[in-house]
Amino acid sequence: MNRQHVTHALLALVAWPITFAVMFVLDGRVDLANLAMLLVLASALSALWLPGWLSWLASALAVLAFNWFMVPPKFTFTVDLHQNALLLTALLLVNWIIAGLVIRQRRLAEAAQTAAQREARLRQWGDTLRDASDPAAHAVALQAALQEATGSPVAVSVLRTLGSPSDGRVTVQAGELLDTQSEGLALCVREGKALGAGSGRYDNLSDAYLPLRGRGVTLGAALIVGLARHPQMSELCPHLQALCDQMGSALHRSLMAEQEQLAREQAQMQATRNALLAAISHDYRTPLATIMGAASALQEQGDRMGGAQRQRLAAGIVEESERLARLTDNTLQLARLDTPSVALRCDWESAEEIAGAALQRIRRRPEGKRVQAWVEPDLPLLWCDALLVSQLLDNLLDNALKYSPADAPVELDFTRDGAHLVLAVSDLGPGIPPAWREKVFELFQRGDAGATAHPADGGRGVGVGLAVCRAIARVHKGELLLHPRGEGGCRFECRLPLAGYMRPPATDVKEPSP
């Protein structure tokens, strides 16, 4: 008996003595019919707090006591007048009727309260699962909800993949299980149906096994120990199954979302692979044909050519070979930087040395003489992967030379902006339309080649250069931005943080301080 029941019993016990005390005070001052009304009132009050059988027994004893103490002749159970006999009989019947009505209303109120609690539990549980990114992690919460509803020990087994607990695929389990109970859970998952107490299947079991059902699939099961002994088992089973089905539906949605995401990633990977293969097969063919043609001409007719003609063919071979090397490097770097666990070879690097090396490489090309460089004095050292940053600058410079007039300068400048080092490449080309200022950073996006490409480019390129540049910037915790220039052209800014954000583990070699 809990504290609430004890309190109710004490209130009922106090109500009867108080009622009889008042009746003794009023005895002789009011007639028996009015005194009987006090007895009816006490009976109704006790019915609010006592169980039905005890309330009816208390009413019968109260009528006998009323007859003994109040009805003449007093202190006997003899009744002189027929009116008094009728009063006592009516009083007993009225007390029982009132007690029965009050008890019925009390049970209805308790049932409504229980239904409201179950509805609130279902709603709260549904809200919890709706906001859960990983429903399987809430197995303990389901165990707690089932224990709260039944007051019995509960164990829950949750699957992240299709199968059964006997397949060794249980990834989350809450509660202790016996071997026989584990077998019952496995059977429940395989058949996707409840079994045990109250299920209509294996009703001789005292425990109940409830499946966690999704749409056409079962992703776990719950064990409620000793459910057969619960006084409200038949009303409780649908509520428990509803809690389990909410969990099963959430698990199924999560599984479908994971499979959908996996299928989407595989489709995207396949599309990227196909596009990359198509682009490489097209863009490799042209420089390879040029290299093979020039090399073949040199091999077969080199002795009949003049020095200038041979130099022109050799320069073409070098230029196309460098273009192939850049295309290969960009493709390989893009594939490497796209992996989650990419490892950088970072060290403290000088901005002046990075700019000087980039300028030296670009000026090997005839059009590279248009590049003008400026480095702000006293720049701090940059913690970065020098090869990747060099590749970023090479791509930006190559892009600027390719998409700007042959007589227009291209500017390379290094400046400091607060906690960032800004590596900027500016050109005076036709610019990029607003609709394409973000798309140009996407893979295989080259904008409107007819409007922006310089004739020397011939519309060639697979559109991976800027995608690689943004990937390099982001893997260094920086960002690559595009700003249109008022006089025409574009300015690409790579903003890299100056803090040592990716320092390697401590070694015996002392790192230089910035």
Stockholm file with secondary structure:
# STOCKHOLM 1.0

chainA/1-514         MNRQHVTHALLALVAWPITFAVMFVLDGRVDLANLAMLLVLASALSALWLPGWLSWLASALAVLAFNWFMVPPKFTFTVDLHQNALLLTALLLVNWIIAGLVIRQRRLAEAAQTAAQREARLRQWGDTLRDASDPAAHAVALQAALQEATGSPVAVSVLRTLGSPSDGRVTVQAGELLDTQSEGLALCVREGKALGAGSGRYDNLSDAYLPLRGRGVTLGAALIVGLARHPQMSELCPHLQALCDQMGSALHRSLMAEQEQLAREQAQMQATRNALLAAISHDYRTPLATIMGAASALQEQGDRMGGAQRQRLAAGIVEESERLARLTDNTLQLARLDTPSVALRCDWESAEEIAGAALQRIRRRPEGKRVQAWVEPDLPLLWCDALLVSQLLDNLLDNALKYSPADAPVELDFTRDGAHLVLAVSDLGPGIPPAWREKVFELFQRGDAGATAHPADGGRGVGVGLAVCRAIARVHKGELLLHPRGEGGCRFECRLPLAGYMRPPATDVKEPSP
#=GR chainA/1-514 SS CCHHHHHHHHHHHHHHHHHHHHHHHHBTTBCHHHHHHHHHHHHHHHHHHSCHHHHHHHHHHHHHHHHHHTSSSTTSSCCCSHHHHHHHHHHHHHHHHHHHHHHHHHHHHHHHHHHHHHHHHHHHHHHHHHTCSCGGGGHHHHHHHHHHHHSSCEEEEEESSSSCGGGTCEEEEESCCCHHHHHHHHHHHHHTSCEETTTTBSTTCSSEEEEEECSSCEEEEEEETTGGGCTTHHHHHHHHHHHHHHHHHHHHHHHHHHHHHHHHHHHHHHHHHHHHHHHHHHHHHHHHHHHHHHHHHHHHHGGGSCHHHHHHHHHHHHHHHHHHHHHHHHHHHHHHHTSTTCCCCCEEECHHHHHHHHHHHHTTSGGGGGEEEEECTTCCCEEECHHHHHHHHHHHHHHHHHTSCTTSCEEEEEEEETTEEEEEEECCSSCCCGGGTTGGGSTTCCCCHHHHCCTTTTTCCCSCHHHHHHHHHHHTTCEEEEEECTTSSEEEEEEEECSCTTCCCCCSSCCCCC
#=GC SS_cons         CCHHHHHHHHHHHHHHHHHHHHHHHHBTTBCHHHHHHHHHHHHHHHHHHSCHHHHHHHHHHHHHHHHHHTSSSTTSSCCCSHHHHHHHHHHHHHHHHHHHHHHHHHHHHHHHHHHHHHHHHHHHHHHHHHTCSCGGGGHHHHHHHHHHHHSSCEEEEEESSSSCGGGTCEEEEESCCCHHHHHHHHHHHHHTSCEETTTTBSTTCSSEEEEEECSSCEEEEEEETTGGGCTTHHHHHHHHHHHHHHHHHHHHHHHHHHHHHHHHHHHHHHHHHHHHHHHHHHHHHHHHHHHHHHHHHHHHHGGGSCHHHHHHHHHHHHHHHHHHHHHHHHHHHHHHHTSTTCCCCCEEECHHHHHHHHHHHHTTSGGGGGEEEEECTTCCCEEECHHHHHHHHHHHHHHHHHTSCTTSCEEEEEEEETTEEEEEEECCSSCCCGGGTTGGGSTTCCCCHHHHCCTTTTTCCCSCHHHHHHHHHHHTTCEEEEEECTTSSEEEEEEEECSCTTCCCCCSSCCCCC
//
